[in-house]
Amino acid sequence: MALRNPAAIGCSTARQLAERARLASCAKVAVYRPFFICGTVTVLTAGCLLGALALWGLAMQGSYLASAWTPYVLAHANSQLYGWVGFFVMGFSLQHHAPTVAKLKLYHGLAWCSLALMGLGILMRFLAEPLAREADPTWVAVGVLSACFQAVAVVLFVTNTTFTRYRPTEADGSSLLVVAGERPKLKRAAWQTSFVFLSLFFFVVVSLAEPFVFALSHRADRLANIQFVAEWFAPLREAQFLGFVAPMVFGVGLSKFSECMDFENPSKALGLAGLAFWIAGLLCRIQGWIHYFRSGMEPGSGTVYFLGGVLLCLGAVFVVASSGVWRPSTFRSGAQLALRSQKFIRAAMVWLLVAGAMMVAEPFVLGLLSQPFSHAYIGAVRHAVTVGFISQMIIGFSARIVPNILGLEDRAMPRLWPTFILLNAGNAARVVLEVATDFTPNAFVPMGVTGFVELIGLALWGGHILSLLLRNGRVSEVAHAK
């Protein structure tokens, strides 16, 4: 027996909204709620706040290297990946895919275990990064254990979405009777799920690698630590944000933009072309860096690495072209309506293209600098991806789906323009000024302020979204048995 989920994440008609509001009076807390709350709290504390403080510290020092702030930068990155992104991905996925009746208890048990282990892992990692800096055996063990907790949380989440979810059949939702004794055929997965499968593969891989990464970067031999970080952290970040996060955003976005954001239907041909270019670019970027680094960054040894940037840019172009976010949005009735989330989605796509263009331009900029690599430049590229693209996508989706699940109309919600302006202004200033630090040290101090601009914008969004998530009205996770 399968369970209908009226709070499943998607778009709604007025009648569906009314039905959800009716169901809200007698239902349990929806499973997405604690995950979204934890994700919001994480980004406003160990995520963006810690990142803003660390950026200010680096700016005051005028260097990205050999800094006392480095452990906090690493803790910030971990919190953003597993807390800000991880919690929202898990909550979104679990809310959208209802379990069967037989596996309902297991579904909730695994969900709560994932939430608790991930939260505990983030907290322990936050403490362990600075305290294990001098290779203190106790805190190194705490850091490794925190990474193990996060890895188990990811595995439990993937297990939950794989083995407890209800899989619709071709007979679902139709008036046709299934012939006695004939097993209904499962519906074929949409083409957009190819992005999701790629994302989940990398989510598991990078989480399983984390305990080893922490241990090998916190050894007593400082030179060995520096060598390990220099060689492996670049491909690790590519696997984390371009292997796990970006494809998940692509898959969810391309499947939900038309249904939830009122954009035009995506193009399958362009979308799959984007996926092919993205996978090729990601593999070239990872393998190319390893070869480039081990070759001593000699001229010509970075060809595959820089080719990866070109392929990733092409992948981004095809995904954006497929998405339909630039075509006029109308409700099915034809009435024009600008949803508040649309500006975040469109801006996120612009930042994705900016990041792609910056990767293409990377070898030319390095040529101007007469350097084989630039911490500042690659940091600016990653910030364009993580804040400009990923964070705005999370904000855009949450601003749409949370009120939608609660049965609230979009036009009754704040437009979130202050968040939009501050986030994009802060991100633009950060990207430009971080690149500028390679040309003039005068760019460091103003760059250090940009993190707080972004933090204020996120705090305004966070206060609004938490006020919705903490409401007494509770939406049904499960309403009708089929």
C-alpha positions in Angstrom: 0.0 0.0 0.0 1.3 3.4 -1.0 0.7 6.8 0.7 -0.4 9.9 -1.0 1.6 12.9 0.0 -0.4 16.2 -0.3 2.6 18.1 1.0 4.9 16.8 -1.7 7.0 19.5 -3.1 5.6 21.0 -6.3 3.3 23.7 -7.6 -0.4 23.9 -6.7 -3.6 25.1 -8.1 -5.9 27.1 -5.8 -8.1 24.0 -5.2 -5.0 22.0 -4.1 -3.9 24.8 -1.8 -7.3 24.9 -0.2 -7.2 21.1 0.3 -3.7 21.3 1.9 -4.9 24.0 4.2 -7.8 21.8 5.3 -5.5 18.8 5.9 -3.1 21.0 7.9 -5.3 21.1 10.9 -5.0 17.5 11.8 -1.6 16.3 10.6 1.9 15.6 11.7 4.9 17.8 11.2 6.1 17.4 7.6 9.4 15.7 7.3 11.1 18.5 5.4 10.6 21.0 8.3 13.4 19.9 10.7 15.8 19.6 7.8 15.0 23.0 6.5 15.2 24.6 10.0 18.6 23.0 10.6 19.9 24.1 7.2 18.8 27.7 7.8 20.3 27.8 11.3 23.6 26.3 10.0 24.0 28.8 7.1 23.4 31.7 9.5 26.0 30.5 12.1 28.7 28.0 11.2 28.2 28.6 7.5 27.9 32.2 6.4 28.7 34.0 9.7 31.9 31.9 10.2 32.8 32.4 6.6 32.3 36.2 6.8 34.5 36.3 9.9 37.2 34.2 8.3 37.2 36.3 5.2 37.6 39.4 7.2 40.5 37.8 9.0 42.2 36.8 5.7 41.6 40.3 4.4 43.2 42.0 7.4 46.2 39.6 7.0 46.4 40.4 3.2 47.1 36.8 2.3 45.2 33.5 1.7 48.1 31.3 2.9 49.6 30.2 6.2 46.8 31.8 8.2 45.4 31.2 11.6 42.0 31.5 9.9 42.5 28.5 7.7 40.8 26.0 10.1 37.8 28.2 10.2 37.7 28.5 6.4 37.7 24.6 6.3 35.0 24.4 9.0 32.9 26.9 7.1 33.2 24.9 3.9 32.1 21.7 5.6 29.1 23.4 7.2 28.1 24.9 3.9 28.3 21.6 2.0 26.7 19.3 4.5 24.6 21.7 6.5 23.4 24.4 4.2 23.2 22.3 1.0 23.0 18.8 2.6 20.1 19.5 4.9 18.0 21.1 2.2 18.8 18.3 -0.3 17.8 15.7 2.2 14.7 17.5 3.4 13.5 18.2 -0.2 14.1 14.7 -1.3 12.4 13.0 1.7 9.4 15.3 1.5 8.9 14.8 -2.2 9.0 11.0 -2.2 6.4 9.4 0.1 7.1 5.9 1.5 4.8 2.9 1.5 2.7 2.1 4.5 4.8 -0.9 5.3 8.0 1.1 5.4 6.6 4.3 7.1 8.3 3.6 10.4 11.6 2.8 8.8 11.3 5.9 6.7 11.0 8.2 9.7 13.6 6.4 11.7 16.2 6.7 9.0 15.3 10.3 8.4 15.8 11.3 12.0 19.0 9.3 12.2 20.4 11.1 9.1 19.4 14.5 10.6 21.0 13.7 14.0 24.2 12.3 12.7 24.7 15.1 10.2 24.0 17.8 12.8 26.4 16.1 15.3 29.0 15.7 12.6 28.9 19.4 11.6 29.2 20.5 15.3 32.1 18.2 16.0 33.9 19.2 12.8 33.4 22.9 13.7 35.2 22.2 17.0 37.8 19.8 15.6 39.2 21.9 12.8 40.9 24.6 14.9 41.7 22.3 17.8 43.3 19.7 15.6 45.5 22.2 13.8 48.6 21.1 15.8 47.8 17.5 15.2 46.5 16.9 18.7 45.6 13.2 18.6 42.4 13.6 20.6 41.0 16.3 18.3 42.2 14.6 15.2 40.2 11.6 16.3 37.2 13.8 16.9 37.5 15.2 13.4 37.7 11.8 11.8 34.7 10.6 13.9 32.7 13.7 12.8 33.4 12.9 9.2 32.3 9.3 9.8 29.1 10.5 11.3 28.4 12.6 8.2 29.3 9.7 5.9 26.8 7.4 7.7 24.2 10.1 7.6 24.6 10.4 3.8 24.5 6.6 3.3 21.3 6.3 5.5 19.7 9.1 3.5 20.4 7.4 0.2 19.3 4.1 1.6 16.1 5.7 2.8 15.2 7.3 -0.6 16.1 4.1 -2.4 14.3 1.4 -0.3 11.4 3.1 1.4 10.0 5.4 -1.3 6.8 4.5 -3.2 7.5 3.9 -6.9 4.5 4.9 -9.0 3.2 2.6 -11.7 1.7 3.2 -15.1 -1.7 2.5 -13.6 -1.5 5.2 -11.0 -3.8 8.1 -11.4 -5.8 6.5 -14.2 -9.3 4.9 -14.3 -7.9 1.7 -15.9 -8.2 -1.5 -13.9 -5.2 -3.7 -13.5 -5.9 -7.2 -14.7 -5.9 -9.6 -11.8 -2.6 -11.3 -11.4 -0.8 -8.8 -13.6 1.9 -6.7 -11.9 1.7 -3.0 -12.9 4.7 -1.7 -14.7 6.8 0.9 -12.9 6.8 4.4 -14.5 10.0 5.2 -16.3 12.2 7.8 -14.5 12.2 11.2 -16.1 15.4 12.2 -18.0 16.2 14.8 -15.3 16.9 12.1 -12.8 20.2 11.4 -14.6 21.5 14.5 -13.0 20.2 13.4 -9.6 21.9 9.9 -9.9 25.2 11.6 -10.8 24.8 13.9 -7.8 24.0 11.1 -5.3 27.0 9.1 -6.6 29.3 12.0 -5.8 27.5 12.7 -2.5 28.3 9.2 -1.3 31.9 9.3 -2.7 32.9 12.6 -1.1 31.3 11.8 2.2 33.1 8.5 2.4 36.4 10.2 1.5 36.0 12.8 4.3 37.4 10.8 7.2 40.6 10.0 5.2 40.8 13.6 4.0 40.7 14.9 7.6 43.2 12.4 8.9 45.7 13.0 6.1 45.5 16.8 6.4 46.0 16.8 10.1 49.2 14.8 10.5 52.2 15.7 12.7 54.3 16.3 9.6 53.2 19.8 8.6 54.9 19.6 5.2 53.1 16.4 4.4 49.8 18.2 5.3 50.6 21.1 3.0 51.5 18.7 0.2 48.3 16.7 0.6 46.1 19.8 0.8 47.7 21.4 -2.2 47.3 18.2 -4.3 43.9 16.9 -3.3 41.8 19.8 -2.0 41.2 21.2 -5.5 39.8 18.0 -7.0 37.9 17.4 -3.7 36.1 20.8 -4.0 35.3 20.1 -7.7 33.8 16.7 -6.7 31.8 18.3 -3.8 30.3 21.4 -5.5 30.4 20.5 -9.2 29.9 16.7 -8.7 27.4 16.6 -5.9 25.7 20.0 -5.5 25.4 21.4 -9.1 24.0 18.3 -10.7 21.4 18.0 -7.9 20.4 21.6 -8.5 20.2 20.9 -12.2 18.1 17.7 -11.8 15.6 19.2 -9.4 15.4 22.5 -11.2 14.8 21.0 -14.7 12.1 18.8 -13.3 10.4 21.5 -11.2 10.9 24.8 -13.0 7.8 24.5 -15.1 5.7 22.8 -12.4 6.7 24.9 -9.4 8.2 28.2 -10.8 5.8 28.6 -13.8 8.6 28.6 -16.4 8.4 26.9 -19.8 9.0 23.1 -20.0 12.7 22.3 -20.3 14.3 20.9 -23.4 15.4 17.3 -23.0 17.9 17.4 -25.9 19.7 20.5 -24.5 19.5 19.2 -21.0 21.1 15.8 -21.8 23.8 17.6 -23.9 24.5 19.8 -20.9 24.8 16.6 -18.7 27.3 15.1 -21.2 29.5 18.2 -21.3 29.3 18.6 -17.5 30.4 15.0 -16.8 33.3 15.3 -19.3 34.3 18.7 -17.9 34.2 17.5 -14.3 36.4 14.4 -15.1 38.9 16.5 -17.0 39.0 19.1 -14.2 39.7 16.5 -11.5 42.2 14.3 -13.5 43.7 17.3 -15.2 44.5 19.0 -11.8 46.2 15.9 -10.5 48.4 15.7 -13.6 49.0 19.4 -13.6 50.1 19.4 -10.0 52.3 16.3 -10.2 54.0 17.7 -13.3 55.1 20.7 -11.3 52.7 23.0 -13.1 55.0 23.1 -16.1 53.8 25.0 -19.1 51.5 22.7 -21.2 50.8 20.3 -18.4 47.6 21.9 -17.5 45.9 21.4 -20.9 43.4 18.8 -19.7 42.6 20.8 -16.5 41.9 24.0 -18.5 39.9 22.0 -21.1 37.7 20.8 -18.2 36.8 24.4 -17.5 35.7 24.9 -21.1 33.6 21.8 -21.1 32.0 22.7 -17.8 31.1 26.1 -19.3 29.5 24.4 -22.3 27.6 22.2 -19.9 26.3 25.3 -18.0 25.3 27.0 -21.3 23.3 23.9 -22.4 21.6 23.5 -19.0 20.6 27.1 -18.9 19.3 27.0 -22.4 17.3 23.9 -21.5 15.8 25.3 -18.4 13.3 27.7 -20.0 13.8 30.3 -17.3 14.2 33.1 -19.8 11.0 32.4 -21.7 7.8 34.3 -20.7 6.2 32.8 -17.6 2.4 32.3 -17.5 0.0 30.3 -15.5 -1.7 27.7 -17.6 -4.7 30.0 -17.8 -2.5 32.6 -19.5 -2.6 35.1 -16.7 0.7 36.8 -16.1 2.2 36.4 -12.6 5.8 37.1 -11.5 6.6 34.7 -8.6 9.0 36.1 -6.1 11.3 33.1 -6.6 11.8 33.7 -10.3 14.3 36.5 -9.8 16.5 34.3 -7.6 16.4 31.5 -10.1 17.2 33.7 -13.1 20.0 35.4 -11.2 21.4 32.0 -10.1 21.6 31.0 -13.8 23.5 34.2 -14.7 26.0 33.4 -12.0 26.4 29.9 -13.3 27.3 31.3 -16.7 29.7 33.8 -15.1 31.5 31.0 -13.3 31.7 29.1 -16.5 33.1 32.1 -18.4 35.7 32.6 -15.6 36.8 29.0 -15.9 37.3 29.5 -19.6 39.3 32.7 -18.9 41.4 31.2 -16.2 44.5 30.3 -18.3 44.5 33.8 -19.9 44.3 35.5 -16.5 47.1 33.3 -15.2 49.1 34.3 -18.2 48.7 38.0 -17.3 49.8 37.2 -13.8 52.7 35.0 -15.0 51.6 32.4 -12.4 50.6 28.8 -12.9 47.8 29.0 -10.3 45.9 31.6 -8.3 44.2 31.0 -5.0 42.3 34.3 -5.4 41.0 33.5 -8.9 39.8 30.0 -8.2 38.3 31.2 -4.9 36.3 33.8 -6.9 35.1 31.1 -9.3 34.0 28.9 -6.5 32.2 31.8 -4.8 30.3 32.6 -8.0 29.2 29.0 -8.0 28.4 28.5 -4.3 26.8 31.8 -3.4 25.7 33.2 -6.7 24.3 29.9 -8.2 23.8 27.3 -5.4 22.7 29.6 -2.5 20.3 31.6 -4.7 18.7 28.4 -6.0 18.1 27.2 -2.4 16.6 30.6 -1.5 14.5 30.6 -4.6 13.1 27.1 -4.1 12.5 27.5 -0.4 10.7 30.8 -0.9 8.3 29.0 -3.2 7.9 25.5 -1.8 7.6 26.3 1.9 4.6 28.6 1.5 3.2 26.2 -1.1 3.3 23.3 1.3 1.7 25.4 4.0 -1.1 26.4 1.7 -0.1 30.1 1.5 -0.4 32.2 -1.7 2.8 33.6 -3.2 1.4 37.0 -3.6 0.8 37.3 0.1 4.5 36.7 0.9 7.2 39.4 1.1 9.0 39.9 -2.2 12.5 39.4 -0.6 14.0 42.3 -2.6 16.5 43.3 0.1 17.8 39.7 0.2 18.1 39.6 -3.5 19.9 42.9 -3.8 22.3 42.4 -0.9 23.2 38.8 -1.9 23.9 39.7 -5.5 25.7 42.9 -4.6 27.8 41.2 -2.0 28.6 38.3 -4.3 29.5 40.6 -7.2 31.8 42.6 -5.0 33.4 39.5 -3.6 34.1 38.0 -7.0 35.5 41.2 -8.5 37.6 42.2 -5.5 39.0 38.7 -4.9 40.3 38.6 -8.5 41.6 42.1 -7.9 43.7 41.0 -5.0 46.1 39.4 -7.4 46.7 42.8 -9.0 46.6 45.1 -5.9 46.7 44.5 -2.2 44.3 47.4 -1.8 41.5 45.1 -2.7 41.8 43.0 0.4 40.1 45.3 2.9 37.0 46.0 0.9 36.8 42.3 0.0 36.6 41.5 3.7 33.4 43.4 4.1 31.5 41.6 1.4 30.9 38.5 3.5 28.9 40.6 6.0 26.8 42.1 3.1 25.8 38.6 2.1 25.2 37.6 5.7 22.7 40.4 6.2 20.8 39.4 3.0 20.7 35.7 4.1 19.6 36.7 7.6 16.6 38.6 6.2 15.6 35.6 4.2 16.4 33.3 7.2 14.1 35.2 9.5 11.3 35.1 7.0 11.6 31.4 6.2 12.0 30.4 9.9 8.9 32.3 10.7 7.0 30.0 8.2 8.8 26.8 9.3 8.1 27.4 13.0 4.4 28.1 12.5 1.9 26.0 14.5 0.0 25.0 11.4 1.2 21.5 10.4 0.9 20.0 7.0 0.2 16.4 6.4 3.0 14.2 5.4 0.6 11.4 4.7 -3.1 11.9 4.1 -4.7 9.3 1.9 -4.0 5.6 1.6 -4.2 4.2 -1.8 
